[in-house]
């Protein structure tokens, strides 16, 4: 990947940001490129946002569609044999996009039927069908959640942090457009169908642009940088976030060579036999003798998780401490003093979590774990806790998705010397508190 190409791409986008027309920029682009890799686009966006040009991720996000149109037809594809297998995250992602596109088309037809005077007597049935299709289309939230919580952390671990940041910001704008259209659907027949059609098309335009960005840019980056283990991790954790309209019909299991302990022992034994009792062998070469030696690796004894250790005001084994944390009636997350997401407990299955957490998020910077629209608020909370201005920040809200009240606490974690060591977040479903029976002796 030539650095010169990155610089040319960056200069072209800078011209665009400084007011050049999309047409002139397109001509400039066509003069220099017959093909561009998705990785080059990623690196270009990273350099653009991290250089002293004054271009922020908000600037890049505002021209995201113009960028995508610039690259249409010029992006080089990447072929990975496994990616078309049933259950592979790439195939699942593309299948969802097909199903979501189909839902868009059905909604357009239903809106058209609603406005047809000949169908006036069937409006109740049409509204019912429209609401059902919106409910199906609304499952794009699961599609976006998997992208943001599973794809993005792995991308960031390889140094590609610019595309996730920009794409997450656009995702949130698309969510807002969908919410505006959905609100009008629920108000039918009182709502104005023309206004609904206008808001739906505004959403559909951005949504279809995102599908292009996902399949022509995002997935191309992932196919170039992800290992098979990365894809397996995504497949393993996807159920926690759910799917959009369609689900994988089978589990993806690539063919892999087994390197079991038995195979390793056989290989070690064979090597020791070939080298001799002293684990050395002399090999004659035209340049002289070479002595090969082999030292068997000593196996480290695994820590005894059942052995009690001094722990606070008593003794606990690792196994007991893990069990206790997982039996607390809270979802716990710990972010260390370097702002790295380090731990979460398993108080409930991942699919039932209020704030979903999966193993791939461990090791991620806390700022990358949140959508751009709430990032300033998160930074402010951590600043208050780190500085000592506050020991706790508490809030509650009504979750429409879960239909329950949620109580969230961010607490500063300090050692015995008062030094800041991180932030503990605990999240509690407080809906049962509203449903408590006032009779204390009822069940006694």
C-alpha positions as a Markdown table, in Angstrom:
| # | Residue | x | y | z |
|---|---|---|---|---|
| 1 | Unk | 0.0 | 0.0 | 0.0 |
| 2 | Unk | 1.9 | 3.1 | -1.2 |
| 3 | Unk | 2.1 | 6.1 | 1.1 |
| 4 | Unk | 1.8 | 8.3 | -2.0 |
| 5 | Unk | -1.7 | 6.9 | -2.7 |
| 6 | Unk | -2.8 | 7.7 | 0.9 |
| 7 | Unk | -1.5 | 11.3 | 0.5 |
| 8 | Unk | -3.3 | 11.7 | -2.8 |
| 9 | Unk | -6.6 | 10.4 | -1.3 |
| 10 | Unk | -6.1 | 12.7 | 1.7 |
| 11 | Unk | -5.5 | 15.8 | -0.5 |
| 12 | Unk | -8.6 | 15.0 | -2.6 |
| 13 | Unk | -10.8 | 14.8 | 0.5 |
| 14 | Unk | -9.3 | 17.9 | 2.0 |
| 15 | Unk | -10.3 | 19.7 | -1.3 |
| 16 | Unk | -13.8 | 18.4 | -0.8 |
| 17 | Unk | -13.9 | 19.6 | 2.8 |
| 18 | Unk | -12.7 | 23.0 | 1.8 |
| 19 | Unk | -15.6 | 23.5 | -0.6 |
| 20 | Unk | -14.6 | 21.9 | -3.9 |
| 21 | Unk | -17.6 | 20.5 | -5.8 |
| 22 | Unk | -18.2 | 16.7 | -5.7 |
| 23 | Unk | -18.0 | 16.7 | -9.5 |
| 24 | Unk | -14.5 | 18.3 | -9.6 |
| 25 | Unk | -13.3 | 16.0 | -6.9 |
| 26 | Unk | -14.6 | 13.0 | -8.7 |
| 27 | Unk | -12.7 | 14.1 | -11.8 |
| 28 | Unk | -9.5 | 14.5 | -9.7 |
| 29 | Unk | -10.1 | 11.1 | -8.2 |
| 30 | Unk | -10.6 | 9.4 | -11.5 |
| 31 | Unk | -7.4 | 10.8 | -12.8 |
| 32 | Unk | -5.3 | 9.1 | -10.1 |
| 33 | Unk | -7.2 | 5.9 | -9.3 |
| 34 | Unk | -8.7 | 3.0 | -11.2 |
| 35 | Unk | -9.0 | 1.1 | -7.9 |
| 36 | Unk | -8.6 | 1.8 | -4.2 |
| 37 | Unk | -8.6 | -0.6 | -1.3 |
| 38 | Unk | -10.8 | -0.3 | 1.7 |
| 39 | Unk | -7.7 | -0.3 | 3.9 |
| 40 | Unk | -6.4 | 2.8 | 2.1 |
| 41 | Unk | -9.7 | 4.5 | 2.8 |
| 42 | Unk | -9.4 | 3.6 | 6.4 |
| 43 | Unk | -5.9 | 4.9 | 6.7 |
| 44 | Unk | -6.7 | 8.0 | 4.8 |
| 45 | Unk | -9.6 | 8.8 | 7.2 |
| 46 | Unk | -7.4 | 8.2 | 10.2 |
| 47 | Unk | -4.7 | 10.5 | 8.9 |
| 48 | Unk | -7.2 | 13.1 | 8.0 |
| 49 | Unk | -8.7 | 13.2 | 11.5 |
| 50 | Unk | -5.4 | 13.0 | 13.4 |
| 51 | Unk | -3.4 | 15.5 | 11.4 |
| 52 | Unk | -3.2 | 19.3 | 12.0 |
| 53 | Unk | -5.7 | 20.0 | 9.2 |
| 54 | Unk | -8.4 | 20.9 | 11.7 |
| 55 | Unk | -10.7 | 18.2 | 10.2 |
| 56 | Unk | -12.7 | 16.5 | 13.0 |
| 57 | Unk | -14.6 | 13.2 | 12.9 |
| 58 | Unk | -17.8 | 15.3 | 12.8 |
| 59 | Unk | -16.6 | 16.9 | 9.6 |
| 60 | Unk | -15.8 | 13.5 | 8.1 |
| 61 | Unk | -19.2 | 12.2 | 9.2 |
| 62 | Unk | -21.1 | 15.1 | 7.7 |
| 63 | Unk | -19.6 | 14.3 | 4.3 |
| 64 | Unk | -19.7 | 10.5 | 4.7 |
| 65 | Unk | -22.1 | 10.0 | 1.8 |
| 66 | Unk | -20.0 | 12.2 | -0.5 |
| 67 | Unk | -17.0 | 10.1 | 0.4 |
| 68 | Unk | -18.8 | 6.9 | -0.3 |
| 69 | Unk | -20.1 | 8.2 | -3.6 |
| 70 | Unk | -16.6 | 9.2 | -4.5 |
| 71 | Unk | -15.4 | 5.6 | -4.1 |
| 72 | Unk | -18.3 | 3.8 | -5.8 |
| 73 | Unk | -17.1 | 1.5 | -8.5 |
| 74 | Unk | -13.5 | 2.0 | -7.6 |
| 75 | Unk | -13.1 | -0.1 | -4.5 |
| 76 | Unk | -11.1 | -3.3 | -5.0 |
| 77 | Unk | -12.9 | -6.4 | -3.7 |
| 78 | Unk | -11.4 | -9.0 | -1.3 |
| 79 | Unk | -12.2 | -12.7 | -1.7 |
| 80 | Unk | -12.1 | -14.9 | 1.4 |
| 81 | Unk | -13.4 | -18.5 | 0.8 |
| 82 | Unk | -15.1 | -19.0 | 4.2 |
| 83 | Unk | -17.1 | -15.8 | 4.0 |
| 84 | Unk | -19.8 | -17.3 | 1.8 |
| 85 | Unk | -20.4 | -20.3 | 4.1 |
| 86 | Unk | -23.7 | -20.5 | 6.0 |
| 87 | Unk | -23.4 | -18.9 | 9.5 |
| 88 | Unk | -20.2 | -16.9 | 8.7 |
| 89 | Unk | -20.7 | -13.4 | 10.1 |
| 90 | Unk | -20.1 | -11.8 | 6.6 |
| 91 | Unk | -22.8 | -13.9 | 5.0 |
| 92 | Unk | -25.2 | -13.3 | 8.0 |
| 93 | Unk | -24.5 | -9.5 | 7.6 |
| 94 | Unk | -25.2 | -9.5 | 3.9 |
| 95 | Unk | -28.3 | -11.7 | 4.2 |
| 96 | Unk | -29.7 | -9.3 | 6.8 |
| 97 | Unk | -29.1 | -6.4 | 4.4 |
| 98 | Unk | -31.1 | -8.2 | 1.7 |
| 99 | Unk | -34.0 | -8.8 | 4.1 |
| 100 | Unk | -33.9 | -5.2 | 5.3 |
| 101 | Unk | -33.9 | -3.9 | 1.7 |
| 102 | Unk | -37.0 | -6.1 | 1.0 |
| 103 | Unk | -38.7 | -4.5 | 4.0 |
| 104 | Unk | -38.0 | -1.1 | 2.6 |
| 105 | Unk | -39.7 | -2.0 | -0.6 |
| 106 | Unk | -42.7 | -3.5 | 1.1 |
| 107 | Unk | -43.2 | -0.3 | 3.2 |
| 108 | Unk | -43.0 | 1.8 | 0.0 |
| 109 | Unk | -45.7 | -0.3 | -1.6 |
| 110 | Unk | -47.9 | -0.2 | 1.5 |
| 111 | Unk | -47.6 | 3.6 | 1.8 |
| 112 | Unk | -48.5 | 3.9 | -1.9 |
| 113 | Unk | -51.6 | 1.6 | -1.4 |
| 114 | Unk | -52.6 | 3.7 | 1.6 |
| 115 | Unk | -52.8 | 6.9 | -0.5 |
| 116 | Unk | -54.8 | 5.1 | -3.2 |
| 117 | Unk | -58.5 | 6.3 | -2.9 |
| 118 | Unk | -59.7 | 2.8 | -4.0 |
| 119 | Unk | -58.2 | 1.3 | -0.8 |
| 120 | Unk | -59.9 | 3.7 | 1.6 |
| 121 | Unk | -62.1 | 1.0 | 3.1 |
| 122 | Unk | -59.0 | -1.2 | 3.8 |
| 123 | Unk | -57.1 | 1.5 | 5.7 |
| 124 | Unk | -57.3 | -0.3 | 9.0 |
| 125 | Unk | -55.7 | -3.5 | 7.5 |
| 126 | Unk | -53.1 | -1.4 | 5.7 |
| 127 | Unk | -52.1 | 0.4 | 8.8 |
| 128 | Unk | -51.7 | -2.9 | 10.6 |
| 129 | Unk | -49.5 | -4.3 | 7.8 |
| 130 | Unk | -47.5 | -1.1 | 7.8 |
| 131 | Unk | -46.8 | -1.3 | 11.5 |
| 132 | Unk | -45.8 | -4.9 | 11.2 |
| 133 | Unk | -43.3 | -4.0 | 8.5 |
| 134 | Unk | -41.9 | -1.2 | 10.5 |
| 135 | Unk | -41.4 | -3.6 | 13.4 |
| 136 | Unk | -39.5 | -5.9 | 11.1 |
| 137 | Unk | -37.4 | -3.1 | 9.7 |
| 138 | Unk | -36.7 | -1.8 | 13.2 |
| 139 | Unk | -34.6 | -5.0 | 13.8 |
| 140 | Unk | -31.8 | -3.2 | 12.0 |
| 141 | Unk | -30.9 | -2.1 | 15.5 |
| 142 | Unk | -29.6 | -5.7 | 16.2 |
| 143 | Unk | -27.6 | -5.5 | 12.9 |
| 144 | Unk | -26.1 | -2.1 | 14.0 |
| 145 | Unk | -25.5 | -3.3 | 17.5 |
| 146 | Unk | -23.5 | -6.3 | 16.3 |
| 147 | Unk | -21.5 | -4.1 | 14.0 |
| 148 | Unk | -20.7 | -1.6 | 16.8 |
| 149 | Unk | -20.1 | -4.0 | 19.6 |
| 150 | Unk | -18.4 | -6.9 | 17.8 |
| 151 | Unk | -16.8 | -5.6 | 14.6 |
| 152 | Unk | -15.6 | -2.3 | 15.9 |
| 153 | Unk | -13.5 | -3.5 | 18.9 |
| 154 | Unk | -11.5 | -5.9 | 16.7 |
| 155 | Unk | -11.0 | -3.2 | 14.1 |
| 156 | Unk | -9.7 | -0.8 | 16.8 |
| 157 | Unk | -7.3 | -3.5 | 18.0 |
| 158 | Unk | -5.7 | -3.4 | 14.6 |
| 159 | Unk | -5.4 | 0.4 | 14.6 |
| 160 | Unk | -8.4 | 1.1 | 12.4 |
| 161 | Unk | -10.3 | 3.5 | 14.8 |
| 162 | Unk | -11.4 | 6.2 | 12.3 |
| 163 | Unk | -14.1 | 4.3 | 10.3 |
| 164 | Unk | -15.8 | 2.9 | 13.4 |
| 165 | Unk | -16.0 | 6.4 | 15.0 |
| 166 | Unk | -17.5 | 7.9 | 11.8 |
| 167 | Unk | -19.8 | 5.1 | 11.0 |
| 168 | Unk | -21.2 | 4.9 | 14.6 |
| 169 | Unk | -22.1 | 8.6 | 14.4 |
| 170 | Unk | -23.9 | 8.1 | 11.1 |
| 171 | Unk | -25.7 | 5.0 | 12.6 |
| 172 | Unk | -27.1 | 7.2 | 15.4 |
| 173 | Unk | -28.4 | 9.7 | 12.8 |
| 174 | Unk | -30.1 | 6.9 | 10.9 |
| 175 | Unk | -31.7 | 5.7 | 14.2 |
| 176 | Unk | -33.1 | 9.2 | 14.8 |
| 177 | Unk | -34.6 | 9.3 | 11.3 |
| 178 | Unk | -36.2 | 5.9 | 11.8 |
| 179 | Unk | -37.6 | 7.0 | 15.1 |
| 180 | Unk | -39.2 | 10.1 | 13.5 |
| 181 | Unk | -40.9 | 7.9 | 10.8 |
| 182 | Unk | -42.0 | 5.2 | 13.3 |
| 183 | Unk | -43.6 | 7.8 | 15.6 |
| 184 | Unk | -45.9 | 8.9 | 12.7 |
| 185 | Unk | -46.8 | 5.3 | 11.8 |
| 186 | Unk | -48.1 | 4.8 | 15.4 |
| 187 | Unk | -50.2 | 8.0 | 15.0 |
| 188 | Unk | -52.0 | 6.8 | 11.9 |
| 189 | Unk | -54.7 | 7.4 | 10.7 |
| 190 | Unk | -54.5 | 10.9 | 12.4 |
| 191 | Unk | -51.0 | 11.5 | 11.1 |
| 192 | Unk | -50.4 | 13.0 | 7.6 |
| 193 | Unk | -49.4 | 10.2 | 5.3 |
| 194 | Unk | -47.5 | 12.6 | 3.0 |
| 195 | Unk | -45.4 | 13.7 | 6.0 |
| 196 | Unk | -44.8 | 10.0 | 6.9 |
| 197 | Unk | -43.7 | 9.2 | 3.3 |
| 198 | Unk | -41.3 | 12.1 | 3.4 |
| 199 | Unk | -39.7 | 11.1 | 6.7 |
| 200 | Unk | -39.5 | 7.5 | 5.7 |
| 201 | Unk | -37.7 | 8.3 | 2.4 |
| 202 | Unk | -35.3 | 10.5 | 4.3 |
| 203 | Unk | -34.5 | 7.5 | 6.5 |
| 204 | Unk | -34.4 | 5.1 | 3.5 |
| 205 | Unk | -31.9 | 7.2 | 1.6 |
| 206 | Unk | -29.4 | 7.3 | 4.5 |
| 207 | Unk | -30.1 | 3.6 | 5.3 |
| 208 | Unk | -29.4 | 2.4 | 1.8 |
| 209 | Unk | -26.2 | 4.5 | 1.7 |
| 210 | Unk | -25.1 | 2.8 | 4.9 |
| 211 | Unk | -25.7 | -0.6 | 3.3 |
| 212 | Unk | -23.3 | 0.4 | 0.5 |
| 213 | Unk | -20.7 | 1.6 | 3.1 |
| 214 | Unk | -21.0 | -1.6 | 5.1 |
| 215 | Unk | -20.7 | -4.0 | 2.1 |
| 216 | Unk | -18.2 | -2.1 | -0.1 |
| 217 | Unk | -16.0 | -0.5 | 2.5 |
| 218 | Unk | -16.5 | -1.9 | 6.0 |
| 219 | Unk | -16.6 | -5.6 | 5.1 |
| 220 | Unk | -13.7 | -5.1 | 2.7 |
| 221 | Unk | -11.6 | -3.8 | 5.6 |
| 222 | Unk | -12.6 | -6.6 | 7.8 |
| 223 | Unk | -11.9 | -9.3 | 5.2 |
| 224 | Unk | -8.4 | -8.0 | 4.8 |
| 225 | Unk | -7.5 | -7.7 | 8.5 |
| 226 | Unk | -9.6 | -10.2 | 10.4 |
| 227 | Unk | -8.2 | -13.6 | 11.2 |
| 228 | Unk | -10.3 | -16.7 | 11.2 |
| 229 | Unk | -10.2 | -16.6 | 15.1 |
| 230 | Unk | -11.6 | -13.0 | 14.9 |
| 231 | Unk | -14.5 | -14.2 | 12.8 |
| 232 | Unk | -15.1 | -17.1 | 15.1 |
| 233 | Unk | -15.2 | -14.7 | 18.1 |
| 234 | Unk | -17.8 | -12.6 | 16.3 |
| 235 | Unk | -19.9 | -15.7 | 15.4 |
| 236 | Unk | -19.7 | -17.0 | 19.0 |
| 237 | Unk | -20.9 | -13.7 | 20.5 |
| 238 | Unk | -23.5 | -12.6 | 17.9 |
| 239 | Unk | -26.5 | -14.4 | 19.6 |
| 240 | Unk | -26.3 | -12.0 | 22.5 |
| 241 | Unk | -27.2 | -9.0 | 20.2 |
| 242 | Unk | -29.7 | -10.8 | 18.0 |
| 243 | Unk | -30.3 | -10.6 | 14.3 |
| 244 | Unk | -32.3 | -8.5 | 11.8 |
| 245 | Unk | -35.3 | -10.4 | 10.2 |
| 246 | Unk | -33.2 | -13.5 | 9.3 |
| 247 | Unk | -31.1 | -15.7 | 11.5 |
| 248 | Unk | -28.2 | -18.0 | 10.5 |
| 249 | Unk | -29.7 | -21.5 | 9.8 |
| 250 | Unk | -26.6 | -23.3 | 11.1 |
| 251 | Unk | -23.5 | -22.7 | 13.1 |
| 252 | Unk | -20.4 | -21.8 | 11.1 |
| 253 | Unk | -17.6 | -24.2 | 11.8 |
| 254 | Unk | -14.5 | -23.9 | 9.5 |
| 255 | Unk | -12.3 | -26.8 | 8.8 |
| 256 | Unk | -9.2 | -26.6 | 11.0 |
| 257 | Unk | -6.3 | -28.8 | 11.8 |
| 258 | Unk | -6.4 | -30.0 | 15.4 |
| 259 | Unk | -3.3 | -29.4 | 17.5 |
| 260 | Unk | -4.3 | -31.3 | 20.6 |
| 261 | Unk | -2.1 | -32.1 | 23.5 |
| 262 | Unk | -1.9 | -35.6 | 22.2 |
| 263 | Unk | -0.6 | -34.5 | 18.9 |
| 264 | Unk | 1.9 | -32.1 | 20.5 |
| 265 | Unk | 3.1 | -34.9 | 22.8 |
| 266 | Unk | 3.6 | -37.2 | 19.8 |
| 267 | Unk | 5.5 | -34.5 | 17.9 |
| 268 | Unk | 7.7 | -33.8 | 21.0 |
| 269 | Unk | 8.4 | -37.5 | 21.5 |
| 270 | Unk | 9.3 | -37.9 | 17.8 |
| 271 | Unk | 11.7 | -34.9 | 17.9 |
| 272 | Unk | 13.4 | -36.1 | 21.1 |
| 273 | Unk | 13.9 | -39.6 | 19.4 |
| 274 | Unk | 15.5 | -37.9 | 16.4 |
| 275 | Unk | 17.8 | -35.7 | 18.5 |
| 276 | Unk | 18.9 | -38.4 | 20.8 |
| 277 | Unk | 19.1 | -38.7 | 24.6 |
| 278 | Unk | 20.9 | -35.5 | 25.2 |
| 279 | Unk | 18.4 | -33.5 | 23.0 |
| 280 | Unk | 21.1 | -32.4 | 20.6 |
| 281 | Unk | 22.0 | -33.4 | 17.0 |
| 282 | Unk | 25.0 | -32.4 | 14.8 |
| 283 | Unk | 24.1 | -31.6 | 11.1 |
| 284 | Unk | 26.8 | -31.5 | 8.5 |
| 285 | Unk | 26.5 | -28.7 | 5.9 |
| 286 | Unk | 28.8 | -27.3 | 3.2 |
| 287 | Unk | 29.5 | -24.4 | 5.5 |
| 288 | Unk | 30.4 | -26.6 | 8.5 |
| 289 | Unk | 28.6 | -28.3 | 11.4 |
| 290 | Unk | 25.4 | -27.0 | 13.0 |
| 291 | Unk | 24.3 | -28.3 | 16.4 |
| 292 | Unk | 20.6 | -28.4 | 16.9 |
| 293 | Unk | 19.3 | -28.6 | 20.5 |
| 294 | Unk | 15.9 | -29.0 | 22.0 |
| 295 | Unk | 14.7 | -28.2 | 25.4 |
| 296 | Unk | 11.2 | -29.5 | 26.3 |
| 297 | Unk | 8.9 | -26.7 | 27.6 |
| 298 | Unk | 8.1 | -27.1 | 31.3 |
| 299 | Unk | 4.4 | -27.0 | 31.8 |
| 300 | Unk | 3.3 | -24.3 | 34.3 |
| 301 | Unk | 0.9 | -25.5 | 37.0 |
| 302 | Unk | -2.5 | -23.9 | 36.7 |
| 303 | Unk | -3.6 | -21.7 | 39.6 |
| 304 | Unk | -5.8 | -23.6 | 42.0 |
| 305 | Unk | -9.1 | -21.7 | 41.7 |
| 306 | Unk | -10.6 | -23.5 | 44.7 |
| 307 | Unk | -7.9 | -22.6 | 47.3 |
| 308 | Unk | -9.1 | -19.9 | 49.7 |
| 309 | Unk | -7.0 | -16.8 | 49.8 |
| 310 | Unk | -7.0 | -13.8 | 52.2 |
| 311 | Unk | -9.7 | -11.6 | 50.8 |
| 312 | Unk | -10.9 | -8.4 | 52.5 |
| 313 | Unk | -12.4 | -9.3 | 55.8 |
| 314 | Unk | -12.1 | -13.1 | 55.3 |
| 315 | Unk | -11.1 | -15.7 | 52.8 |
| 316 | Unk | -12.4 | -16.5 | 49.4 |
| 317 | Unk | -11.2 | -18.7 | 46.5 |
| 318 | Unk | -11.1 | -17.4 | 43.0 |
| 319 | Unk | -14.0 | -19.7 | 42.2 |
| 320 | Unk | -16.0 | -18.3 | 45.1 |
| 321 | Unk | -15.2 | -14.7 | 44.3 |
| 322 | Unk | -16.3 | -15.3 | 40.7 |
| 323 | Unk | -19.6 | -16.9 | 41.9 |
| 324 | Unk | -20.3 | -14.1 | 44.3 |
| 325 | Unk | -19.8 | -11.4 | 41.7 |
| 326 | Unk | -22.0 | -13.2 | 39.3 |
| 327 | Unk | -24.8 | -13.6 | 41.9 |
| 328 | Unk | -25.0 | -9.9 | 42.7 |
| 329 | Unk | -28.3 | -8.3 | 41.5 |
| 330 | Unk | -26.3 | -5.9 | 39.3 |
| 331 | Unk | -24.6 | -5.7 | 36.0 |
| 332 | Unk | -21.0 | -4.7 | 37.0 |
| 333 | Unk | -18.4 | -3.2 | 34.7 |
| 334 | Unk | -15.0 | -2.1 | 35.8 |
| 335 | Unk | -12.9 | 0.4 | 33.8 |
| 336 | Unk | -9.3 | 0.8 | 35.1 |
| 337 | Unk | -7.4 | 4.0 | 35.7 |
| 338 | Unk | -6.1 | 3.9 | 32.1 |
| 339 | Unk | -9.7 | 4.1 | 30.9 |
| 340 | Unk | -9.6 | 0.5 | 29.7 |
| 341 | Unk | -12.6 | -1.8 | 29.9 |
| 342 | Unk | -11.2 | -4.6 | 32.1 |
| 343 | Unk | -14.1 | -6.6 | 33.6 |
| 344 | Unk | -17.8 | -7.4 | 33.6 |
| 345 | Unk | -19.8 | -9.9 | 35.6 |
| 346 | Unk | -22.2 | -12.6 | 34.4 |
| 347 | Unk | -25.2 | -11.8 | 36.6 |
| 348 | Unk | -27.6 | -12.6 | 33.7 |
| 349 | Unk | -27.1 | -14.1 | 30.2 |
| 350 | Unk | -25.7 | -11.7 | 27.7 |
| 351 | Unk | -28.9 | -11.6 | 25.7 |
| 352 | Unk | -30.8 | -10.5 | 28.8 |
| 353 | Unk | -28.4 | -7.7 | 29.9 |
| 354 | Unk | -29.6 | -4.2 | 30.1 |
| 355 | Unk | -26.2 | -3.0 | 28.8 |
| 356 | Unk | -25.0 | -5.8 | 26.7 |
| 357 | Unk | -21.3 | -6.9 | 27.2 |
| 358 | Unk | -19.3 | -9.6 | 25.4 |
| 359 | Unk | -15.7 | -10.8 | 25.7 |
| 360 | Unk | -14.5 | -9.0 | 22.6 |
| 361 | Unk | -15.0 | -5.6 | 24.4 |
| 362 | Unk | -12.5 | -6.4 | 27.1 |
| 363 | Unk | -9.4 | -4.3 | 26.6 |
| 364 | Unk | -11.2 | -1.6 | 24.7 |
| 365 | Unk | -10.8 | 2.1 | 25.6 |
| 366 | Unk | -13.9 | 3.3 | 27.4 |
| 367 | Unk | -14.4 | 6.2 | 24.9 |
| 368 | Unk | -14.7 | 3.6 | 22.1 |
| 369 | Unk | -17.4 | 1.7 | 23.9 |
| 370 | Unk | -20.0 | 4.5 | 23.6 |
| 371 | Unk | -21.7 | 6.1 | 20.6 |
| 372 | Unk | -20.4 | 9.6 | 19.7 |
| 373 | Unk | -23.6 | 11.3 | 20.8 |
| 374 | Unk | -23.1 | 10.4 | 24.5 |
| 375 | Unk | -19.3 | 10.6 | 24.5 |
| 376 | Unk | -19.1 | 14.1 | 26.0 |
| 377 | Unk | -21.3 | 13.0 | 28.8 |
| 378 | Unk | -19.2 | 9.9 | 29.5 |
| 379 | Unk | -16.0 | 12.0 | 29.5 |
| 380 | Unk | -17.6 | 14.5 | 32.0 |
| 381 | Unk | -18.6 | 11.7 | 34.3 |
| 382 | Unk | -15.1 | 10.2 | 34.3 |
| 383 | Unk | -13.5 | 13.6 | 34.8 |
| 384 | Unk | -15.7 | 14.3 | 37.9 |
| 385 | Unk | -14.8 | 10.9 | 39.4 |
| 386 | Unk | -11.1 | 10.9 | 38.6 |
| 387 | Unk | -10.6 | 14.5 | 40.0 |
| 388 | Unk | -12.4 | 13.7 | 43.2 |
| 389 | Unk | -15.1 | 16.3 | 42.6 |
| 390 | Unk | -17.6 | 13.4 | 42.9 |
| 391 | Unk | -17.4 | 9.9 | 44.3 |
| 392 | Unk | -20.6 | 8.7 | 42.6 |
| 393 | Unk | -22.7 | 9.8 | 39.6 |
| 394 | Unk | -26.2 | 8.3 | 39.6 |
| 395 | Unk | -29.0 | 8.3 | 37.1 |
| 396 | Unk | -32.2 | 6.4 | 36.2 |
| 397 | Unk | -34.3 | 6.1 | 33.1 |
| 398 | Unk | -37.2 | 4.1 | 31.6 |
| 399 | Unk | -36.0 | 1.6 | 29.0 |
| 400 | Unk | -38.6 | 1.5 | 26.2 |
| 401 | Unk | -36.9 | -1.6 | 24.8 |
| 402 | Unk | -37.1 | -3.5 | 28.0 |
| 403 | Unk | -40.2 | -1.8 | 29.4 |
| 404 | Unk | -38.6 | -1.4 | 32.8 |
| 405 | Unk | -36.9 | 1.2 | 35.0 |
| 406 | Unk | -33.1 | 1.1 | 35.2 |
| 407 | Unk | -30.8 | 2.6 | 37.8 |
| 408 | Unk | -27.2 | 3.3 | 36.9 |
| 409 | Unk | -24.4 | 4.2 | 39.2 |
| 410 | Unk | -20.8 | 5.2 | 38.3 |
| 411 | Unk | -18.5 | 5.0 | 41.3 |
| 412 | Unk | -14.9 | 6.1 | 41.7 |
| 413 | Unk | -12.7 | 3.2 | 42.9 |
| 414 | Unk | -9.9 | 4.4 | 45.1 |
| 415 | Unk | -7.2 | 2.4 | 47.0 |
| 416 | Unk | -6.5 | 2.8 | 50.8 |
| 417 | Unk | -4.3 | 5.8 | 50.0 |
| 418 | Unk | -7.1 | 7.5 | 48.1 |
| 419 | Unk | -5.5 | 7.0 | 44.7 |
| 420 | Unk | -7.9 | 6.7 | 41.8 |
| 421 | Unk | -7.8 | 3.1 | 40.4 |
| 422 | Unk | -10.8 | 3.2 | 38.0 |
| 423 | Unk | -14.6 | 3.4 | 37.7 |
| 424 | Unk | -17.1 | 0.8 | 38.7 |
| 425 | Unk | -20.4 | 1.0 | 36.9 |
| 426 | Unk | -23.3 | -1.0 | 38.3 |
| 427 | Unk | -26.7 | -1.3 | 36.6 |
| 428 | Unk | -29.8 | -2.5 | 38.2 |
| 429 | Unk | -33.3 | -3.3 | 37.0 |
| 430 | Unk | -35.5 | -1.5 | 39.6 |
| 431 | Unk | -38.8 | -2.4 | 38.0 |
| 432 | Unk | -39.5 | -5.0 | 40.7 |
| 433 | Unk | -39.2 | -2.2 | 43.4 |
| 434 | Unk | -42.3 | -0.6 | 41.9 |
| 435 | Unk | -44.2 | -3.9 | 42.1 |
| 436 | Unk | -43.4 | -4.8 | 45.7 |
| 437 | Unk | -46.3 | -5.8 | 47.9 |
| 438 | Unk | -46.6 | -3.5 | 50.8 |
| 439 | Unk | -47.5 | -6.3 | 53.2 |
| 440 | Unk | -44.1 | -7.3 | 54.7 |
| 441 | Unk | -45.5 | -10.5 | 56.2 |
| 442 | Unk | -47.3 | -11.7 | 53.1 |
| 443 | Unk | -44.8 | -14.5 | 52.3 |
| 444 | Unk | -43.6 | -15.2 | 55.8 |
